[in-house]
């Protein structure tokens, strides 16, 4: 059996006080079994003051995770907090590490039942790359995780954590072995808010879209009135693409969300995930009320599930943007209220890794934008 608990501290200045708070909560909320892992997510400030390092040195289990800009547990919703999601079991084993390269050196005789993956935010690597690499080493194993993020404009302060060390290039990970059977639920934006525009990716290279429906990508979107000359880059993120990845050989029929980040001088569009040639898309709207409503519906589904021991969730940081001028915590507060006493931890991230389907024990893993992913254990 797997048991879970969520811990937190807002003590950013004194590592000793932070440790005392975490130890007190740990003793009150869970009794560690034979094997334990802690998924640690924090604001970058907790690295600078040594809190992350001190907790990792003093707590009796490994801590793996990354940075975020806003988080929630059963006991708090905050933009300056460190949280730990504890999973403990006599039957499930956890192996943690950090690596810059996912290759055969990570392979083990026993196939893991679950992979948790936490890369930092990098301009030269995206979530699709990590998932493809994991798939070569452990085909069909579910991968759940998130790209770290920070509140700096270029996310330069984002880090991954592995046992007290903060990495700006290495990905931290946990391989879970044994009797763990996670369920994956996710939501993005409501298809009811679909705009009357769709198209086909007729020329692309990885994350770069050169042509949409045989027209220059920039010219295509300008013609539709979706982007305007001289508009700030941030406005591009309000144009979500719901993509049917027909260009993938392993397309499972489940579309994914993509965010447009910028344009090249030749009018090619840079996306926050791969846009395979031959894929089709529909444009949606990213509305604050829809962000909150889709999150609430997701949490209601989770709360209605049987045998829930804990929930780990990662909403995309872009979902937070339309809420900032209203109440940036509305999405997390709504989830917190609906999950009640179920141990959970939520954190905004820079990109989401979560399976979209499973058939005969083989999972199809995908990278997402605009999406709220959850793992129920």
C-alpha positions as CSV (number, residue, x, y, z in Angstrom):
1,X,0.0,0.0,0.0
2,X,1.1,3.5,-0.8
3,X,0.5,6.4,1.7
4,X,1.0,10.1,1.0
5,X,1.2,13.4,2.8
6,X,1.8,17.0,1.9
7,X,4.2,19.2,3.8
8,X,5.2,22.9,3.5
9,X,7.2,25.7,5.0
10,X,7.2,29.4,4.3
11,X,10.4,29.9,6.3
12,X,12.8,31.1,3.6
13,X,15.5,32.7,5.8
14,X,16.4,30.1,8.5
15,X,17.0,26.5,7.3
16,X,16.8,25.2,10.9
17,X,13.3,26.6,11.5
18,X,12.2,25.3,8.1
19,X,13.5,21.8,9.0
20,X,11.7,21.9,12.4
21,X,8.4,22.8,10.7
22,X,8.7,20.0,8.1
23,X,9.7,17.5,10.8
24,X,6.7,18.4,12.9
25,X,4.3,18.1,10.0
26,X,5.9,14.8,9.0
27,X,5.4,13.3,12.5
28,X,1.8,14.4,12.6
29,X,0.7,13.4,9.1
30,X,2.4,10.2,8.1
31,X,4.4,7.2,9.4
32,X,7.2,6.4,6.9
33,X,7.3,2.9,5.7
34,X,10.3,0.9,4.3
35,X,10.7,3.1,1.2
36,X,10.0,6.8,1.0
37,X,10.5,9.6,-1.6
38,X,9.7,13.3,-1.3
39,X,8.8,15.4,-4.4
40,X,10.0,18.9,-3.5
41,X,8.9,22.0,-5.2
42,X,9.9,25.5,-4.1
43,X,10.3,29.1,-5.1
44,X,13.9,29.8,-6.2
45,X,14.5,31.9,-3.0
46,X,14.7,28.7,-1.0
47,X,17.8,27.6,-2.9
48,X,19.7,30.9,-2.2
49,X,19.2,30.7,1.6
50,X,20.2,27.0,1.8
51,X,16.8,25.7,2.9
52,X,16.6,23.1,0.0
53,X,20.0,21.8,0.8
54,X,19.5,21.6,4.5
55,X,16.2,19.7,4.2
56,X,17.8,17.3,1.8
57,X,20.7,16.7,4.2
58,X,18.6,16.2,7.3
59,X,15.4,14.4,6.2
60,X,15.6,10.5,6.1
61,X,14.6,10.2,2.4
62,X,15.5,11.5,-1.0
63,X,14.1,14.8,-2.3
64,X,13.6,15.3,-6.0
65,X,11.8,18.1,-7.9
66,X,12.2,21.7,-9.1
67,X,11.2,25.3,-8.9
68,X,7.8,26.9,-9.3
69,X,6.1,30.3,-9.0
70,X,3.0,29.3,-7.1
71,X,2.0,26.2,-5.2
72,X,-0.7,24.6,-3.1
73,X,-1.2,21.8,-0.6
74,X,-4.0,20.8,1.8
75,X,-2.8,23.5,4.1
76,X,-1.6,26.5,2.0
77,X,-1.8,28.3,-1.3
78,X,1.2,30.7,-1.8
79,X,3.6,32.2,-4.2
80,X,6.5,32.0,-1.8
81,X,6.6,28.5,-0.3
82,X,8.4,25.2,-0.3
83,X,6.3,22.1,-0.5
84,X,7.0,18.4,-0.3
85,X,4.8,15.6,-1.5
86,X,5.7,12.4,0.5
87,X,5.0,8.9,-0.9
88,X,5.9,5.9,1.3
89,X,5.4,2.2,0.9
90,X,6.7,-1.2,1.8
91,X,5.9,-2.5,-1.7
92,X,7.1,0.3,-3.9
93,X,10.8,1.2,-4.3
94,X,12.2,4.6,-5.4
95,X,15.5,5.3,-7.2
96,X,16.4,8.9,-7.6
97,X,19.1,10.7,-9.6
98,X,20.0,13.6,-11.9
99,X,21.4,13.3,-15.4
100,X,22.0,15.4,-18.5
101,X,21.5,12.4,-20.8
102,X,18.8,9.8,-20.8
103,X,20.4,6.7,-22.3
104,X,21.0,3.0,-21.7
105,X,23.1,3.7,-18.6
106,X,19.9,4.3,-16.7
107,X,18.4,1.0,-17.7
108,X,17.8,-1.6,-15.0
109,X,17.1,-5.3,-15.1
110,X,13.6,-4.6,-13.7
111,X,11.3,-2.3,-15.7
112,X,10.0,0.6,-13.6
113,X,6.2,0.9,-13.1
114,X,6.4,4.8,-13.2
115,X,9.0,7.5,-14.1
116,X,8.8,10.9,-12.5
117,X,10.8,13.5,-14.5
118,X,11.8,17.1,-13.6
119,X,14.0,19.0,-16.0
120,X,14.9,22.7,-15.7
121,X,13.6,25.1,-18.3
122,X,16.0,25.1,-21.2
123,X,15.9,26.8,-24.6
124,X,17.7,24.0,-26.3
125,X,15.6,21.1,-25.0
126,X,11.9,20.6,-24.6
127,X,9.6,18.1,-22.9
128,X,9.2,16.1,-26.1
129,X,12.9,15.4,-26.2
130,X,12.9,14.0,-22.7
131,X,9.8,11.8,-23.4
132,X,11.3,10.5,-26.6
133,X,14.5,9.6,-24.7
134,X,12.7,7.9,-21.9
135,X,10.7,6.0,-24.5
136,X,13.9,4.6,-26.0
137,X,15.2,3.3,-22.6
138,X,11.9,2.3,-21.1
139,X,9.2,1.9,-23.8
140,X,5.6,2.1,-22.7
141,X,6.4,3.1,-19.1
142,X,4.3,6.1,-18.0
143,X,6.2,9.3,-17.5
144,X,4.8,12.0,-15.3
145,X,6.5,15.3,-14.6
146,X,7.1,18.9,-15.3
147,X,9.6,21.5,-16.5
148,X,10.7,23.8,-13.7
149,X,9.9,27.5,-14.0
150,X,10.7,30.7,-12.2
151,X,9.3,34.3,-12.1
152,X,12.2,35.7,-14.0
153,X,11.2,36.8,-17.5
154,X,13.4,34.3,-19.3
155,X,12.9,31.6,-16.6
156,X,16.7,31.7,-16.0
157,X,16.3,31.0,-12.3
158,X,14.5,27.7,-12.9
159,X,16.3,24.7,-11.4
160,X,15.8,21.0,-10.9
161,X,16.5,19.5,-7.5
162,X,18.1,16.2,-6.6
163,X,19.0,15.6,-2.9
164,X,20.0,19.1,-2.1
165,X,21.7,20.1,-5.3
166,X,20.1,22.6,-7.6
167,X,20.8,22.0,-11.3
168,X,20.4,24.4,-14.2
169,X,20.9,21.8,-16.9
170,X,20.5,18.3,-15.4
171,X,17.1,16.7,-15.2
172,X,16.2,15.1,-11.9
173,X,14.1,11.9,-11.9
174,X,12.6,9.1,-9.8
175,X,12.2,5.5,-11.0
176,X,9.4,3.8,-9.2
177,X,9.4,0.0,-9.0
178,X,6.8,-2.4,-7.7
179,X,3.1,-2.3,-7.0
180,X,2.2,1.3,-7.9
181,X,-0.7,1.8,-10.3
182,X,-1.1,5.6,-10.9
183,X,-4.1,7.1,-12.7
184,X,-3.7,10.1,-14.9
185,X,-6.3,12.8,-15.3
186,X,-5.9,16.1,-17.1
187,X,-7.7,19.1,-18.5
188,X,-6.7,21.9,-20.8
189,X,-9.1,24.5,-22.1
190,X,-12.8,24.0,-23.0
191,X,-13.4,23.1,-26.6
192,X,-16.6,25.1,-26.2
193,X,-14.4,28.2,-26.6
194,X,-13.1,27.0,-30.0
195,X,-12.6,29.8,-32.5
196,X,-13.8,29.4,-36.1
197,X,-10.2,28.9,-37.3
198,X,-8.4,25.7,-38.1
199,X,-5.5,24.7,-40.3
200,X,-2.8,22.1,-41.1
201,X,0.9,22.2,-40.4
202,X,2.2,21.9,-44.0
203,X,5.9,22.6,-43.2
204,X,7.7,22.3,-39.9
205,X,10.9,21.4,-38.2
206,X,10.6,20.2,-34.7
207,X,9.0,23.1,-32.7
208,X,9.3,25.5,-35.7
209,X,6.3,25.9,-38.0
210,X,7.2,27.4,-41.3
211,X,3.9,27.1,-43.1
212,X,0.3,26.7,-42.0
213,X,-2.0,25.5,-44.8
214,X,0.8,26.3,-47.3
215,X,1.0,29.9,-46.1
216,X,3.7,31.6,-44.1
217,X,2.9,31.0,-40.4
218,X,3.1,34.7,-39.4
219,X,1.1,35.8,-42.4
220,X,-1.6,33.2,-41.8
221,X,-2.2,34.4,-38.2
222,X,-2.1,38.0,-39.2
223,X,-4.7,37.4,-41.9
224,X,-7.0,35.9,-39.2
225,X,-6.4,38.9,-37.0
226,X,-5.0,36.7,-34.2
227,X,-1.7,38.7,-34.0
228,X,-1.0,42.3,-34.6
229,X,2.1,44.2,-35.7
230,X,4.2,45.4,-32.7
231,X,2.1,43.5,-30.1
232,X,4.2,42.2,-27.1
233,X,5.3,38.6,-27.2
234,X,3.0,37.8,-24.2
235,X,-0.1,38.3,-26.4
236,X,0.9,35.3,-28.5
237,X,0.4,33.0,-25.5
238,X,-3.3,33.9,-25.5
239,X,-3.6,32.0,-28.8
240,X,-3.8,28.3,-27.8
241,X,-3.5,25.6,-30.5
242,X,-5.4,22.4,-30.0
243,X,-3.4,20.0,-32.1
244,X,-4.3,16.6,-33.5
245,X,-0.8,15.1,-34.0
246,X,-1.6,13.2,-37.2
247,X,2.0,13.7,-38.2
248,X,3.1,11.3,-35.5
249,X,3.4,7.6,-36.2
250,X,2.2,6.8,-32.7
251,X,-0.7,9.3,-32.7
252,X,-3.3,7.8,-30.3
253,X,-6.2,10.1,-31.3
254,X,-5.9,12.4,-28.2
255,X,-5.0,16.0,-29.2
256,X,-2.5,18.1,-27.2
257,X,-2.3,21.8,-26.5
258,X,0.5,24.0,-27.9
259,X,1.5,27.6,-27.1
260,X,3.1,29.9,-29.7
261,X,6.1,31.6,-28.2
262,X,7.6,33.9,-30.9
263,X,8.3,34.4,-34.6
264,X,11.5,34.3,-36.6
265,X,12.5,37.0,-39.1
266,X,11.2,34.9,-41.9
267,X,7.8,34.5,-40.3
268,X,8.2,31.0,-38.9
269,X,6.5,30.4,-35.6
270,X,8.4,29.0,-32.5
271,X,6.1,26.8,-30.4
272,X,6.6,25.4,-26.8
273,X,6.4,21.8,-28.1
274,X,6.8,19.8,-31.3
275,X,4.4,20.6,-34.2
276,X,4.7,17.7,-36.5
277,X,4.1,18.2,-40.2
278,X,0.8,16.8,-41.3
279,X,-0.9,17.6,-38.0
280,X,-4.1,19.7,-37.9
281,X,-5.2,22.2,-35.3
282,X,-8.0,24.4,-34.0
283,X,-7.6,27.7,-32.3
284,X,-9.1,28.2,-28.8
285,X,-9.5,31.1,-26.4
286,X,-7.7,31.3,-23.0
287,X,-10.3,32.9,-20.8
288,X,-9.9,33.3,-17.0
289,X,-13.3,31.8,-16.1
290,X,-12.6,28.8,-18.3
291,X,-9.2,28.2,-16.6
292,X,-10.9,28.0,-13.2
293,X,-14.0,26.0,-14.4
294,X,-11.9,23.3,-16.1
295,X,-9.7,23.0,-13.0
296,X,-12.8,22.7,-10.8
297,X,-14.3,20.0,-13.0
298,X,-11.0,18.1,-12.9
299,X,-10.8,18.2,-9.1
300,X,-14.4,17.0,-8.8
301,X,-13.6,14.0,-11.0
302,X,-10.6,13.2,-8.7
303,X,-12.6,13.6,-5.5
304,X,-15.2,11.1,-6.8
305,X,-12.6,8.4,-7.6
306,X,-12.3,5.4,-5.3
307,X,-9.1,4.5,-3.4
308,X,-7.3,7.8,-3.7
309,X,-4.2,8.0,-1.4
310,X,-2.7,11.2,-2.8
311,X,-2.7,13.6,-5.8
312,X,0.3,15.2,-7.5
313,X,-0.7,17.9,-9.9
314,X,1.0,20.4,-12.3
315,X,-0.9,23.1,-14.0
316,X,0.8,25.0,-16.9
317,X,2.1,28.4,-15.9
318,X,0.3,29.9,-18.9
319,X,-3.0,29.1,-17.3
320,X,-2.0,31.5,-14.5
321,X,-1.5,34.5,-16.9
322,X,-5.2,35.4,-17.5
323,X,-5.8,35.1,-13.7
324,X,-3.0,37.5,-12.6
325,X,-5.1,40.7,-13.0
326,X,-8.0,39.1,-11.0
327,X,-6.6,36.6,-8.5
328,X,-3.7,34.5,-9.5
329,X,-4.5,31.9,-6.8
330,X,-8.1,31.2,-7.9
331,X,-7.3,28.0,-9.8
332,X,-5.3,26.5,-7.0
333,X,-7.8,27.6,-4.3
334,X,-10.6,26.0,-6.1
335,X,-8.8,22.7,-6.4
336,X,-7.8,22.8,-2.7
337,X,-11.4,23.3,-1.7
338,X,-12.7,20.4,-3.8
339,X,-10.0,17.9,-2.8
340,X,-10.6,18.4,0.9
341,X,-8.6,15.9,3.1
342,X,-7.0,14.0,0.2
343,X,-3.3,14.6,0.5
344,X,-2.2,16.7,-2.5
345,X,0.5,19.0,-3.9
346,X,0.0,21.4,-6.9
347,X,2.6,23.6,-8.6
348,X,2.6,25.8,-11.7
349,X,5.2,24.6,-14.2
350,X,6.7,25.5,-17.6
351,X,5.5,22.4,-19.4
352,X,3.7,19.2,-18.5
353,X,4.6,15.5,-19.1
354,X,1.7,13.1,-18.8
355,X,0.3,10.0,-20.6
356,X,-2.7,10.5,-22.9
357,X,-3.7,6.9,-23.2
358,X,-2.9,3.3,-22.1
359,X,-3.4,0.0,-23.9
360,X,-2.5,-3.4,-22.5
361,X,-0.1,-1.8,-20.0
362,X,1.6,0.3,-22.6
363,X,1.4,4.1,-22.1
364,X,1.6,6.8,-24.7
365,X,3.4,9.8,-23.1
366,X,2.9,13.3,-24.3
367,X,4.2,16.8,-23.6
368,X,1.6,19.5,-23.0
369,X,1.0,23.3,-22.8
370,X,-2.0,25.1,-21.2
371,X,-2.8,21.8,-19.5
372,X,-3.4,20.8,-15.9
373,X,-2.1,17.3,-15.4
374,X,-2.6,15.1,-12.3
375,X,-1.3,11.8,-11.1
376,X,-3.6,10.0,-8.6
377,X,-2.0,7.2,-6.5
